[in-house]
Amino acid sequence: MVPYQTDCVLCSVATPIVWQDDAWRLVRTTQRGWPVYYQLILNDHVSEMTDLANGDRERCFQLMWHVESTVRDIFRPDKMNIASLGNMVPHLHWHFIGRYAWDPTFPGSFWQEEELRPLDESREALLLAAVENSDEAIASHLDGLQ
């Protein structure tokens, strides 16, 4: 595995860290229209799942399952989107996006730009306040895995 790289945006990500251990960190991402948005980022700089040893892959899947489960329990999204692309940033990470029928592109892709609908700003504001107050609950749940 390759350690921190100065030219990688995920190696130096400055968004709020919700939880971390020696190998992984969960960050809360701010994206207007999608208030329930987290990224699970491997601390080492590798680009593919196959770069991980078996135990590290198992830990990744365990964390992914618990992040999804916790986000669903707390925020009750209509749908969870989980993605790992890495085309633009070849550093292993997973996106966890809670989707709601009122978000600007639902039921289409989060990355879809066409056909944006008006945002329900009152629902977004309520949910964003809940998200900002839930970091400790999410961290506590993930700490229980160690």
Salt bridges, closest charged atoms under 4 A:
ASP21 OD2 - ARG59 NH2 2.86
ASP103 OD2 - ARG99 NE 2.58
ASP120 OD2 - ARG123 NE 3.29
GLU121 OE2 - ARG32 NH2 3.09
GLU124 OE1 - ARG32 NH1 2.73
ASP135 OD2 - ARG28 NH2 2.63
